[in-house]
């Protein structure tokens, strides 16, 4: 989480430098993304290479264990599809934003830079939840696994909602760091306020999804993602959004999808956890 936060901060600073100082546009954002990812990756790898315990990485002894690979793919592939489905649907949402003109097209990506900081803050507890729940499920310590999920939800809501409020309140100032055009700032603020105040819902959804993955059930989260983060957004853009063609209504597809997905995951999570606890 610390390295992701550092990467996010570097990305924002790099965007400001490349866009305002070097007068770059899309290529500046792309370079900033590469730089921030490279720094986060380098920090993580340096820790793994220096570690003396079980997470130590040695390039000389790297090899593939087929049995472990199968388990990794069973959890990892659905997790990867989670981001793929969301990204593909967001392309459709972006096409709707483009219809509002150049100022909207410029303002929304500015807000997205701060969205990523919110996402990393809200999503980090869910990443810990996957391994922590899996570890305790394997040790048959189901009470501790359930407690981990509750604590992750509290952390996600506390940090995600608090940071979201800050971003919403200071949306104008934050957007002004990257652009001075009033119309662009207005479009950026519009997205920052709506998404910022509701991004903690995404964190809740990710924690419950992470818990299910840790319990050995990665299929339900990916199905929920496909339905509510992909299909719903596409249907929203082409069928519901035209009824109320304004960006505020368009952005509501995110919190609506997060809430529906969370409800679906909880319907599966509670019986699954209860079943495990009854096995003690």
Backbone as CSV, one residue per row, in Angstrom:
resi,resn,N_x,N_y,N_z,CA_x,CA_y,CA_z,C_x,C_y,C_z
1,UNK,0.827,-1.193,0.000,0.000,0.000,0.000,0.868,1.253,0.000
2,UNK,1.932,1.211,0.792,2.836,2.370,0.855,3.455,2.647,-0.512
3,UNK,3.901,1.582,-1.186,4.523,1.757,-2.499,3.512,2.232,-3.540
4,UNK,2.267,1.763,-3.444,1.224,2.220,-4.363,0.912,3.697,-4.133
5,UNK,0.897,4.107,-2.866,0.666,5.521,-2.557,1.807,6.371,-3.114
6,UNK,3.040,5.894,-2.921,4.196,6.619,-3.473,4.086,6.725,-4.992
7,UNK,3.712,5.602,-5.629,3.543,5.617,-7.081,2.467,6.592,-7.518
8,UNK,1.369,6.645,-6.754,0.289,7.575,-7.087,0.721,9.024,-6.958
9,UNK,1.461,9.320,-5.891,1.952,10.686,-5.694,2.922,11.076,-6.802
10,UNK,3.817,10.145,-7.143,4.772,10.404,-8.230,4.031,10.651,-9.547
11,UNK,2.954,9.896,-9.757,2.193,10.049,-10.999,1.559,11.430,-11.093
12,UNK,0.976,11.896,-10.002,0.362,13.224,-10.005,1.413,14.304,-10.230
13,UNK,2.525,14.204,-9.507,3.595,15.201,-9.653,4.170,15.179,-11.067
14,UNK,4.353,13.966,-11.604,4.900,13.842,-12.961,3.948,14.440,-13.991
15,UNK,2.645,14.220,-13.794,1.664,14.818,-14.704,1.783,16.335,-14.713
16,UNK,1.895,16.903,-13.519,2.012,18.367,-13.419,3.269,18.861,-14.127
17,UNK,4.370,18.151,-13.923,5.645,18.562,-14.530,5.594,18.447,-16.049
18,UNK,5.158,17.280,-16.561,5.174,17.058,-18.010,4.157,17.935,-18.748
19,UNK,3.011,18.193,-18.102,1.963,18.945,-18.790,2.158,20.447,-18.669
20,UNK,2.474,20.918,-17.458,2.575,22.369,-17.262,3.950,22.938,-17.604
21,UNK,5.001,22.198,-17.291,6.360,22.709,-17.533,6.844,22.376,-18.942
22,UNK,6.675,21.111,-19.347,7.160,20.688,-20.669,6.094,20.797,-21.751
23,UNK,4.899,21.291,-21.373,3.823,21.550,-22.339,3.472,20.304,-23.156
24,UNK,3.455,19.148,-22.506,3.096,17.906,-23.165,1.613,17.622,-22.934
25,UNK,1.040,16.718,-23.721,-0.385,16.384,-23.580,-0.528,14.904,-23.223
26,UNK,-1.046,14.135,-24.170,-1.278,12.714,-23.908,0.016,11.972,-23.613
27,UNK,1.059,12.311,-24.341,2.335,11.619,-24.132,2.894,11.898,-22.740
28,UNK,2.617,13.091,-22.198,3.071,13.412,-20.854,2.399,12.553,-19.800
29,UNK,1.095,12.340,-19.970,0.350,11.465,-19.048,0.863,10.032,-19.148
30,UNK,1.147,9.591,-20.379,1.646,8.223,-20.584,3.012,8.032,-19.915
31,UNK,3.900,8.998,-20.093,5.229,8.907,-19.484,5.117,8.921,-17.964
32,UNK,4.219,9.764,-17.429,4.019,9.831,-15.980,3.555,8.487,-15.428
33,UNK,2.683,7.814,-16.172,2.195,6.497,-15.754,3.330,5.481,-15.724
34,UNK,4.158,5.500,-16.759,5.290,4.562,-16.834,6.276,4.825,-15.700
35,UNK,6.574,6.087,-15.455,7.528,6.445,-14.402,7.019,5.993,-13.033
36,UNK,5.740,6.269,-12.732,5.188,5.910,-11.423,5.151,4.401,-11.236
37,UNK,4.769,3.667,-12.293,4.749,2.202,-12.207,6.149,1.631,-12.027
38,UNK,7.114,2.208,-12.730,8.495,1.729,-12.640,9.053,1.940,-11.235
39,UNK,8.737,3.079,-10.637,9.226,3.362,-9.279,8.589,2.401,-8.277
40,UNK,7.271,2.202,-8.365,6.584,1.278,-7.454,7.120,-0.139,-7.626
41,UNK,7.313,-0.547,-8.881,7.844,-1.885,-9.166,9.248,-2.045,-8.605
42,UNK,10.085,-1.035,-8.804,11.461,-1.095,-8.309,11.524,-1.186,-6.789
43,UNK,10.664,-0.450,-6.114,10.627,-0.494,-4.650,10.223,-1.877,-4.150
44,UNK,9.209,-2.454,-4.774,8.742,-3.792,-4.377,9.824,-4.837,-4.626
45,UNK,10.422,-4.775,-5.809,11.450,-5.760,-6.161,12.666,-5.652,-5.257
46,UNK,13.030,-4.447,-4.882,14.191,-4.265,-4.006,13.960,-4.910,-2.648
47,UNK,12.721,-4.842,-2.146,12.391,-5.468,-0.869,12.454,-6.983,-0.985
48,UNK,11.916,-7.512,-2.081,11.915,-8.965,-2.273,13.327,-9.519,-2.437
49,UNK,14.183,-8.791,-3.108,15.548,-9.258,-3.333,16.371,-9.238,-2.046
50,UNK,16.093,-8.296,-1.159,16.849,-8.177,0.084,16.270,-9.009,1.226
51,UNK,15.049,-9.478,1.038,14.391,-10.226,2.110,15.129,-11.527,2.427
52,UNK,15.144,-11.907,3.709,15.811,-13.128,4.145,14.831,-14.237,4.526
53,UNK,13.510,-13.950,4.439,12.538,-14.975,4.828,11.935,-15.642,3.594
54,UNK,10.708,-16.165,3.707,10.111,-16.973,2.652,9.752,-16.193,1.389
55,UNK,9.662,-14.877,1.480,9.311,-14.107,0.286,10.547,-13.631,-0.478
56,UNK,11.705,-14.141,-0.091,12.947,-13.763,-0.789,12.889,-14.220,-2.246
57,UNK,13.314,-13.339,-3.133,13.351,-13.643,-4.568,14.797,-13.774,-5.025
58,UNK,15.070,-14.876,-5.709,16.391,-15.090,-6.295,16.203,-15.490,-7.755
59,UNK,16.744,-14.694,-8.669,16.563,-14.973,-10.093,17.216,-16.314,-10.484
60,UNK,18.244,-16.719,-9.750,18.942,-17.956,-10.079,18.100,-19.207,-9.808
61,UNK,17.188,-19.110,-8.864,16.422,-20.302,-8.469,14.962,-20.250,-8.929
62,UNK,14.634,-19.299,-9.788,13.259,-19.205,-10.269,12.903,-20.407,-11.149
63,UNK,11.739,-21.005,-10.885,11.251,-22.114,-11.709,9.733,-22.184,-11.575
64,UNK,9.099,-22.953,-12.450,7.645,-23.080,-12.457,7.239,-24.389,-11.793
65,UNK,6.351,-24.284,-10.800,5.760,-25.452,-10.160,4.342,-25.573,-10.696
66,UNK,4.062,-26.605,-11.465,2.791,-26.715,-12.176,1.581,-26.741,-11.241
67,UNK,1.713,-27.433,-10.106,0.572,-27.497,-9.185,0.267,-26.119,-8.598
68,UNK,1.319,-25.391,-8.231,1.115,-24.042,-7.706,0.626,-23.096,-8.797
69,UNK,1.145,-23.287,-10.006,0.733,-22.447,-11.132,-0.765,-22.572,-11.389
70,UNK,-1.278,-23.780,-11.285,-2.705,-24.016,-11.513,-3.551,-23.241,-10.511
71,UNK,-3.140,-23.275,-9.238,-3.889,-22.552,-8.204,-3.786,-21.044,-8.406
72,UNK,-2.603,-20.593,-8.797,-2.401,-19.157,-9.031,-3.285,-18.669,-10.178
73,UNK,-3.337,-19.439,-11.258,-4.155,-19.068,-12.412,-5.641,-19.088,-12.079
74,UNK,-6.043,-20.025,-11.217,-7.457,-20.150,-10.848,-7.944,-18.885,-10.143
75,UNK,-7.068,-18.273,-9.358,-7.420,-17.034,-8.665,-7.001,-15.813,-9.483
76,UNK,-5.843,-15.902,-10.137,-5.278,-14.744,-10.821,-5.979,-14.347,-12.102
77,UNK,-6.372,-15.334,-12.912,-7.032,-15.017,-14.186,-8.345,-14.271,-13.967
78,UNK,-9.235,-14.755,-13.073,-10.449,-13.978,-12.812,-10.162,-12.574,-12.291
79,UNK,-9.122,-12.449,-11.455,-8.761,-11.126,-10.941,-8.316,-10.210,-12.085
80,UNK,-7.576,-10.767,-13.039,-7.161,-9.980,-14.200,-8.340,-9.588,-15.073
81,UNK,-9.272,-10.514,-15.251,-10.471,-10.215,-16.037,-11.312,-9.129,-15.382
82,UNK,-11.238,-9.058,-14.064,-11.960,-8.018,-13.323,-11.595,-6.633,-13.867
83,UNK,-10.312,-6.362,-14.020,-9.866,-5.068,-14.518,-10.122,-4.931,-16.020
84,UNK,-10.031,-6.048,-16.746,-10.261,-6.001,-18.192,-11.685,-5.599,-18.510
85,UNK,-12.657,-6.240,-17.850,-14.062,-5.929,-18.096,-14.372,-4.482,-17.747
86,UNK,-13.844,-4.018,-16.624,-14.092,-2.637,-16.200,-13.484,-1.648,-17.189
87,UNK,-12.272,-1.928,-17.648,-11.595,-1.019,-18.573,-12.308,-0.934,-19.911
88,UNK,-12.769,-2.079,-20.419,-13.472,-2.095,-21.699,-14.762,-1.287,-21.619
89,UNK,-15.484,-1.453,-20.506,-16.733,-0.702,-20.342,-16.460,0.783,-20.187
90,UNK,-15.345,1.124,-19.536,-15.012,2.536,-19.347,-14.702,3.229,-20.666
91,UNK,-14.271,2.467,-21.651,-14.058,3.029,-22.988,-15.383,3.535,-23.551
92,UNK,-16.436,2.760,-23.314,-17.767,3.156,-23.784,-18.225,4.413,-23.052
93,UNK,-17.976,4.458,-21.740,-18.344,5.642,-20.958,-17.570,6.866,-21.454
94,UNK,-16.293,6.673,-21.763,-15.469,7.767,-22.267,-16.009,8.309,-23.593
95,UNK,-16.502,7.422,-24.439,-17.072,7.858,-25.711,-18.280,8.759,-25.489
96,UNK,-19.050,8.489,-24.419,-20.191,9.346,-24.092,-19.714,10.700,-23.598
97,UNK,-18.626,10.717,-22.831,-18.062,11.976,-22.326,-17.572,12.836,-23.490
98,UNK,-16.978,12.205,-24.483,-16.438,12.942,-25.631,-17.510,13.742,-26.361
99,UNK,-18.758,13.302,-26.227,-19.844,14.003,-26.891,-20.129,15.374,-26.300
100,UNK,-19.529,15.692,-25.152,-19.752,16.985,-24.512,-18.696,18.015,-24.891
101,UNK,-17.793,17.648,-25.791,-16.844,18.615,-26.299,-15.441,18.473,-25.744
102,UNK,-14.563,19.332,-26.246,-13.136,19.250,-25.916,-12.861,19.525,-24.442
103,UNK,-13.593,20.444,-23.831,-13.354,20.773,-22.430,-13.662,19.579,-21.529
104,UNK,-14.737,18.876,-21.839,-15.084,17.679,-21.058,-14.042,16.594,-21.277
105,UNK,-13.619,16.426,-22.530,-12.626,15.411,-22.865,-11.304,15.665,-22.139
106,UNK,-10.996,16.932,-21.890,-9.769,17.281,-21.180,-9.960,17.211,-19.667
107,UNK,-11.110,17.636,-19.185,-11.353,17.711,-17.751,-11.497,16.373,-17.065
108,UNK,-12.182,15.441,-17.727,-12.422,14.133,-17.112,-11.121,13.366,-16.855
109,UNK,-10.175,13.307,-17.805,-8.893,12.633,-17.502,-8.132,13.266,-16.351
110,UNK,-8.272,14.584,-16.165,-7.619,15.236,-15.031,-8.184,14.681,-13.726
111,UNK,-9.500,14.581,-13.659,-10.136,14.010,-12.470,-9.729,12.562,-12.273
112,UNK,-9.534,11.854,-13.383,-9.166,10.437,-13.301,-7.819,10.232,-12.620
113,UNK,-6.928,11.209,-12.755,-5.629,11.090,-12.095,-5.789,11.019,-10.581
114,UNK,-6.713,11.808,-10.059,-6.974,11.789,-8.620,-7.835,10.589,-8.239
115,UNK,-8.662,10.138,-9.179,-9.443,8.915,-8.951,-8.529,7.740,-8.635
116,UNK,-7.385,7.691,-9.325,-6.473,6.566,-9.125,-5.913,6.556,-7.707
117,UNK,-5.693,7.729,-7.143,-5.232,7.786,-5.754,-6.324,7.257,-4.835
118,UNK,-7.553,7.659,-5.106,-8.681,7.161,-4.326,-8.820,5.657,-4.464
119,UNK,-8.638,5.170,-5.693,-8.782,3.735,-5.922,-7.716,2.948,-5.172
120,UNK,-6.488,3.426,-5.235,-5.401,2.727,-4.547,-5.631,2.705,-3.041
121,UNK,-6.163,3.796,-2.506,-6.446,3.857,-1.069,-7.572,2.913,-0.689
122,UNK,-8.624,2.890,-1.512,-9.788,2.047,-1.209,-9.531,0.581,-1.503
123,UNK,-8.687,0.306,-2.506,-8.470,-1.066,-2.949,-7.400,-1.795,-2.157
124,UNK,-6.472,-1.054,-1.537,-5.357,-1.683,-0.835,-5.812,-2.688,0.233
125,UNK,-6.804,-2.361,1.070,-7.237,-3.353,2.072,-7.765,-4.644,1.449
126,UNK,-8.370,-4.548,0.268,-8.901,-5.763,-0.366,-7.777,-6.696,-0.801
127,UNK,-6.634,-6.130,-1.196,-5.492,-6.952,-1.584,-4.957,-7.725,-0.382
128,UNK,-4.943,-7.050,0.775,-4.514,-7.725,1.996,-5.535,-8.773,2.421
129,UNK,-6.814,-8.485,2.163,-7.882,-9.399,2.573,-7.749,-10.752,1.891
130,UNK,-7.377,-10.742,0.604,-7.279,-11.995,-0.146,-6.305,-12.954,0.528
131,UNK,-5.083,-12.489,0.772,-4.063,-13.369,1.351,-4.356,-13.685,2.811
132,UNK,-4.853,-12.701,3.555,-5.097,-12.904,4.985,-6.227,-13.909,5.199
133,UNK,-7.305,-13.768,4.425,-8.423,-14.708,4.536,-7.991,-16.097,4.091
134,UNK,-7.259,-16.169,2.993,-6.805,-17.466,2.486,-5.916,-18.175,3.502
135,UNK,-5.027,-17.416,4.145,-4.120,-17.988,5.136,-4.902,-18.569,6.317
136,UNK,-5.875,-17.833,6.805,-6.634,-18.291,7.968,-7.649,-19.367,7.621
137,UNK,-8.157,-19.341,6.398,-9.033,-20.433,5.955,-8.218,-21.722,5.901
138,UNK,-6.984,-21.617,5.376,-6.116,-22.791,5.323,-5.772,-23.319,6.696
139,UNK,-5.666,-22.416,7.684,-5.369,-22.816,9.059,-6.635,-23.171,9.836
140,UNK,-7.789,-23.107,9.144,-9.102,-23.402,9.750,-9.441,-22.453,10.896
141,UNK,-8.879,-21.257,10.829,-9.189,-20.227,11.807,-10.236,-19.292,11.185
142,UNK,-11.459,-19.781,11.080,-12.506,-19.072,10.354,-12.951,-17.795,11.071
143,UNK,-12.900,-17.801,12.389,-13.278,-16.615,13.150,-12.336,-15.464,12.835
144,UNK,-11.046,-15.767,12.748,-10.062,-14.732,12.448,-10.206,-14.241,11.009
145,UNK,-10.558,-15.154,10.096,-10.770,-14.763,8.704,-11.937,-13.788,8.597
146,UNK,-13.015,-14.096,9.313,-14.185,-13.209,9.314,-13.845,-11.868,9.931
147,UNK,-13.059,-11.882,11.000,-12.644,-10.641,11.649,-11.805,-9.784,10.710
148,UNK,-10.969,-10.433,9.897,-10.124,-9.697,8.945,-10.976,-8.953,7.930
149,UNK,-12.052,-9.580,7.484,-12.943,-8.937,6.515,-13.597,-7.708,7.143
150,UNK,-14.064,-7.839,8.390,-14.711,-6.716,9.076,-13.749,-5.548,9.248
151,UNK,-12.523,-5.846,9.647,-11.538,-4.792,9.862,-11.141,-4.132,8.539
152,UNK,-11.064,-4.927,7.488,-10.733,-4.362,6.172,-11.827,-3.411,5.704
153,UNK,-13.066,-3.765,5.973,-14.180,-2.897,5.590,-14.118,-1.569,6.352
154,UNK,-13.789,-1.645,7.632,-13.691,-0.430,8.441,-12.572,0.474,7.914
155,UNK,-11.421,-0.125,7.611,-10.278,0.641,7.099,-10.628,1.272,5.751
156,UNK,-11.263,0.487,4.895,-11.624,0.979,3.563,-12.572,2.165,3.642
157,UNK,-13.613,2.030,4.447,-14.592,3.111,4.575,-13.958,4.337,5.221
158,UNK,-13.169,4.124,6.270,-12.564,5.243,7.002,-11.633,6.059,6.107
159,UNK,-10.706,5.372,5.445,-9.730,6.078,4.623,-10.323,6.515,3.284
160,UNK,-11.079,5.617,2.635,-11.650,5.941,1.335,-12.630,7.092,1.397
161,UNK,-13.518,7.073,2.396,-14.523,8.129,2.514,-13.886,9.443,2.935
162,UNK,-12.929,9.382,3.862,-12.265,10.602,4.332,-11.505,11.285,3.200
163,UNK,-10.722,10.490,2.465,-9.962,11.058,1.350,-10.900,11.533,0.246
164,UNK,-11.993,10.802,0.031,-12.969,11.200,-0.978,-13.591,12.548,-0.667
165,UNK,-13.898,12.792,0.619,-14.451,14.084,1.024,-13.444,15.202,0.757
166,UNK,-12.185,14.939,1.078,-11.131,15.944,0.848,-11.030,16.273,-0.632
167,UNK,-11.040,15.244,-1.477,-10.939,15.466,-2.916,-12.160,16.216,-3.448
168,UNK,-13.340,15.902,-2.902,-14.561,16.569,-3.360,-14.558,18.044,-2.940
169,UNK,-14.184,18.310,-1.697,-14.178,19.687,-1.175,-13.150,20.548,-1.906
170,UNK,-11.977,19.962,-2.158,-10.895,20.723,-2.801,-10.732,20.346,-4.278
171,UNK,-11.813,19.914,-4.903,-11.758,19.488,-6.305,-11.298,20.606,-7.234
172,UNK,-11.737,21.811,-6.957,-11.354,22.948,-7.809,-9.867,23.228,-7.698
173,UNK,-9.357,23.214,-6.472,-7.933,23.476,-6.267,-7.072,22.370,-6.858
174,UNK,-7.494,21.129,-6.687,-6.734,20.001,-7.225,-6.711,20.038,-8.749
175,UNK,-7.860,20.298,-9.356,-7.920,20.380,-10.820,-7.092,21.547,-11.330
176,UNK,-7.052,22.632,-10.531,-6.286,23.807,-10.927,-4.790,23.583,-10.935
177,UNK,-4.333,22.481,-10.313,-2.908,22.171,-10.357,-2.465,21.772,-11.758
178,UNK,-3.407,21.276,-12.558,-3.059,20.740,-13.873,-3.534,21.647,-15.013
179,UNK,-4.618,22.389,-14.792,-5.136,23.263,-15.839,-5.638,24.568,-15.232
180,UNK,-5.640,25.607,-16.048,-6.155,26.908,-15.594,-7.419,27.300,-16.350
181,UNK,-7.888,26.440,-17.232,-9.087,26.718,-18.020,-10.335,26.476,-17.176
182,UNK,-11.150,27.490,-16.926,-12.318,27.346,-16.046,-13.279,26.238,-16.468
183,UNK,-13.553,26.128,-17.762,-14.500,25.119,-18.236,-13.967,23.712,-18.003
184,UNK,-12.664,23.535,-18.209,-12.045,22.219,-17.982,-12.094,21.865,-16.501
185,UNK,-11.788,22.848,-15.648,-11.837,22.636,-14.200,-13.242,22.250,-13.763
186,UNK,-14.241,22.874,-14.358,-15.632,22.573,-13.997,-15.982,21.115,-14.298
187,UNK,-15.573,20.643,-15.465,-15.841,19.242,-15.821,-15.065,18.287,-14.917
188,UNK,-13.849,18.667,-14.585,-13.050,17.828,-13.700,-13.676,17.754,-12.310
189,UNK,-14.120,18.894,-11.789,-14.742,18.939,-10.463,-16.023,18.124,-10.420
190,UNK,-16.776,18.178,-11.500,-18.037,17.451,-11.562,-17.829,15.959,-11.328
191,UNK,-16.793,15.424,-11.955,-16.492,14.008,-11.777,-15.869,13.733,-10.405
192,UNK,-14.949,14.591,-9.987,-14.275,14.385,-8.715,-15.252,14.359,-7.542
193,UNK,-16.245,15.232,-7.570,-17.207,15.314,-6.473,-18.049,14.042,-6.386
194,UNK,-18.590,13.616,-7.515,-19.472,12.441,-7.519,-18.700,11.171,-7.203
195,UNK,-17.604,10.958,-7.911,-16.826,9.737,-7.712,-16.122,9.763,-6.360
196,UNK,-15.604,10.933,-5.968,-14.885,11.037,-4.703,-15.748,10.668,-3.511
197,UNK,-16.986,11.133,-3.499,-17.873,10.881,-2.368,-18.403,9.448,-2.337
198,UNK,-18.240,8.716,-3.423,-18.802,7.351,-3.470,-17.755,6.267,-3.692
199,UNK,-16.477,6.641,-3.801,-15.454,5.648,-4.148,-15.268,4.596,-3.048
200,UNK,-15.627,4.951,-1.811,-15.510,3.960,-0.739,-16.406,2.755,-0.993
201,UNK,-17.487,2.950,-1.782,-18.361,1.835,-2.147,-17.613,0.818,-3.006
202,UNK,-16.734,1.329,-3.863,-15.886,0.445,-4.667,-14.970,-0.359,-3.762
203,UNK,-14.436,0.292,-2.710,-13.568,-0.402,-1.770,-14.301,-1.510,-1.039
204,UNK,-15.542,-1.250,-0.620,-16.341,-2.277,0.048,-16.556,-3.468,-0.874
205,UNK,-16.883,-3.173,-2.129,-17.089,-4.239,-3.110,-15.819,-5.066,-3.307
206,UNK,-14.682,-4.396,-3.366,-13.416,-5.101,-3.583,-13.032,-5.958,-2.374
207,UNK,-13.327,-5.476,-1.158,-13.009,-6.258,0.042,-13.827,-7.550,0.080
208,UNK,-15.121,-7.447,-0.187,-15.970,-8.646,-0.181,-15.552,-9.586,-1.301
209,UNK,-15.240,-9.015,-2.466,-14.755,-9.850,-3.569,-13.437,-10.506,-3.237
210,UNK,-12.539,-9.756,-2.567,-11.256,-10.318,-2.147,-11.434,-11.430,-1.135
211,UNK,-12.403,-11.269,-0.227,-12.680,-12.308,0.770,-13.130,-13.597,0.087
212,UNK,-13.996,-13.467,-0.895,-14.470,-14.659,-1.621,-13.329,-15.327,-2.369
213,UNK,-12.441,-14.530,-2.949,-11.282,-15.109,-3.626,-10.388,-15.843,-2.624
214,UNK,-10.213,-15.243,-1.451,-9.415,-15.886,-0.418,-10.050,-17.166,0.091
215,UNK,-11.379,-17.249,-0.015,-12.099,-18.447,0.405,-12.131,-19.506,-0.697
216,UNK,-11.490,-19.197,-1.830,-11.421,-20.167,-2.922,-12.562,-20.072,-3.896
217,UNK,-13.231,-18.909,-3.952,-14.357,-18.727,-4.866,-14.154,-17.470,-5.705
218,UNK,-13.295,-17.541,-6.741,-13.036,-16.353,-7.551,-14.056,-16.151,-8.672
219,UNK,-14.930,-17.123,-8.890,-15.856,-17.054,-10.017,-16.957,-16.029,-9.787
220,UNK,-17.545,-16.027,-8.583,-18.638,-15.099,-8.291,-18.195,-13.643,-8.446
221,UNK,-17.028,-13.230,-7.894,-16.600,-11.843,-8.084,-16.428,-11.458,-9.550
222,UNK,-15.885,-12.362,-10.373,-15.680,-12.000,-11.774,-17.005,-11.919,-12.522
223,UNK,-17.968,-12.774,-12.162,-19.294,-12.706,-12.782,-19.981,-11.404,-12.399
224,UNK,-19.875,-11.031,-11.119,-20.462,-9.766,-10.657,-19.816,-8.584,-11.364
225,UNK,-18.497,-8.633,-11.530,-17.790,-7.567,-12.246,-18.266,-7.469,-13.681
226,UNK,-18.402,-8.613,-14.338,-18.830,-8.626,-15.741,-20.223,-8.022,-15.893
227,UNK,-21.106,-8.340,-14.951,-22.487,-7.867,-15.057,-22.601,-6.388,-14.706
228,UNK,-22.016,-6.005,-13.549,-22.266,-4.661,-13.018,-21.214,-3.626,-13.406
229,UNK,-20.006,-4.068,-13.743,-18.959,-3.114,-14.125,-18.770,-3.050,-15.640
230,UNK,-19.346,-3.993,-16.346,-19.192,-4.015,-17.801,-20.548,-3.886,-18.496
231,UNK,-21.382,-4.910,-18.367,-22.674,-4.911,-19.060,-23.537,-3.736,-18.619
232,UNK,-23.631,-3.505,-17.297,-24.470,-2.410,-16.799,-24.019,-1.071,-17.358
233,UNK,-22.718,-0.834,-17.402,-22.218,0.452,-17.892,-22.532,0.642,-19.373
234,UNK,-22.419,-0.432,-20.133,-22.731,-0.338,-21.559,-24.223,-0.066,-21.764
235,UNK,-25.061,-0.806,-21.024,-26.511,-0.598,-21.110,-26.866,0.810,-20.651
236,UNK,-26.212,1.267,-19.588,-26.468,2.606,-19.046,-26.174,3.681,-20.095
237,UNK,-25.042,3.556,-20.787,-24.632,4.568,-21.766,-25.586,4.617,-22.954
238,UNK,-25.993,3.449,-23.450,-26.776,3.405,-24.685,-28.290,3.403,-24.479
239,UNK,-28.756,3.041,-23.264,-30.200,2.934,-23.059,-30.747,3.882,-21.999
240,UNK,-30.029,4.065,-20.887,-30.545,4.869,-19.779,-30.044,6.309,-19.845
241,UNK,-28.759,6.478,-20.132,-28.161,7.811,-20.194,-28.860,8.738,-21.193
242,UNK,-29.275,8.272,-22.382,-29.963,9.169,-23.324,-31.240,9.791,-22.762
243,UNK,-31.842,9.162,-21.730,-33.047,9.721,-21.126,-32.730,10.947,-20.277
244,UNK,-31.529,10.980,-19.706,-31.074,12.108,-18.890,-29.642,12.450,-19.314
245,UNK,-29.478,13.058,-20.478,-28.135,13.262,-21.065,-27.318,14.363,-20.400
246,UNK,-26.850,14.091,-19.191,-25.922,15.001,-18.536,-24.867,14.166,-17.823
247,UNK,-23.702,14.749,-17.622,-22.573,13.993,-17.079,-22.805,13.541,-15.639
248,UNK,-23.541,14.319,-14.872,-23.825,13.915,-13.497,-24.540,12.576,-13.471
249,UNK,-25.536,12.430,-14.319,-26.276,11.167,-14.388,-25.399,10.054,-14.950
250,UNK,-24.544,10.396,-15.895,-23.645,9.396,-16.470,-22.735,8.805,-15.404
251,UNK,-22.183,9.661,-14.539,-21.242,9.196,-13.517,-21.902,8.332,-12.449
252,UNK,-23.218,8.426,-12.326,-23.916,7.628,-11.315,-23.832,6.130,-11.601
253,UNK,-23.466,5.767,-12.813,-23.366,4.344,-13.139,-22.305,3.660,-12.287
254,UNK,-21.283,4.401,-11.870,-20.240,3.804,-11.020,-20.782,3.406,-9.647
255,UNK,-21.307,4.326,-8.835,-21.816,3.902,-7.525,-22.969,2.918,-7.605
256,UNK,-23.826,3.060,-8.610,-24.934,2.103,-8.762,-24.394,0.696,-8.999
257,UNK,-23.396,0.580,-9.859,-22.785,-0.723,-10.130,-22.095,-1.298,-8.912
258,UNK,-21.386,-0.441,-8.160,-20.695,-0.921,-6.956,-21.682,-1.457,-5.923
259,UNK,-22.797,-0.751,-5.738,-23.787,-1.176,-4.748,-24.413,-2.510,-5.157
260,UNK,-24.821,-2.623,-6.411,-25.455,-3.857,-6.889,-24.485,-5.032,-6.815
261,UNK,-23.235,-4.787,-7.168,-22.229,-5.848,-7.116,-21.988,-6.293,-5.678
262,UNK,-21.905,-5.332,-4.753,-21.680,-5.663,-3.345,-22.822,-6.496,-2.781
263,UNK,-24.047,-6.125,-3.107,-25.207,-6.897,-2.638,-25.126,-8.338,-3.137
264,UNK,-24.764,-8.499,-4.402,-24.641,-9.841,-4.985,-23.562,-10.650,-4.268
265,UNK,-22.424,-10.020,-4.019,-21.327,-10.721,-3.349,-21.690,-11.098,-1.914
266,UNK,-22.397,-10.214,-1.217,-22.789,-10.497,0.163,-23.763,-11.669,0.243
267,UNK,-24.617,-11.792,-0.765,-25.564,-12.906,-0.798,-24.822,-14.243,-0.832
268,UNK,-23.646,-14.237,-1.451,-22.836,-15.462,-1.522,-21.907,-15.559,-0.315
269,UNK,-21.377,-14.421,0.124,-20.372,-14.423,1.196,-20.908,-14.952,2.520
270,UNK,-22.042,-14.451,2.969,-22.556,-14.828,4.291,-22.828,-16.333,4.419
271,UNK,-23.513,-16.963,3.457,-23.715,-18.417,3.568,-22.404,-19.196,3.496
272,UNK,-21.470,-18.728,2.668,-20.197,-19.436,2.525,-19.394,-19.366,3.819
273,UNK,-19.342,-18.189,4.449,-18.627,-18.049,5.704,-19.302,-18.833,6.818
274,UNK,-20.634,-18.818,6.847,-21.369,-19.578,7.862,-21.109,-21.069,7.723
275,UNK,-21.047,-21.539,6.491,-20.776,-22.955,6.237,-19.396,-23.337,6.756
276,UNK,-18.415,-22.474,6.539,-17.063,-22.747,7.010,-17.007,-22.768,8.541
277,UNK,-17.693,-21.836,9.168,-17.690,-21.755,10.626,-18.365,-22.994,11.253
278,UNK,-19.381,-23.515,10.576,-20.072,-24.694,11.088,-19.226,-25.961,10.984
279,UNK,-18.157,-25.864,10.203,-17.286,-27.015,10.026,-16.302,-27.167,11.175
280,UNK,-16.219,-26.154,12.050,-15.271,-26.191,13.166,-15.710,-27.252,14.178
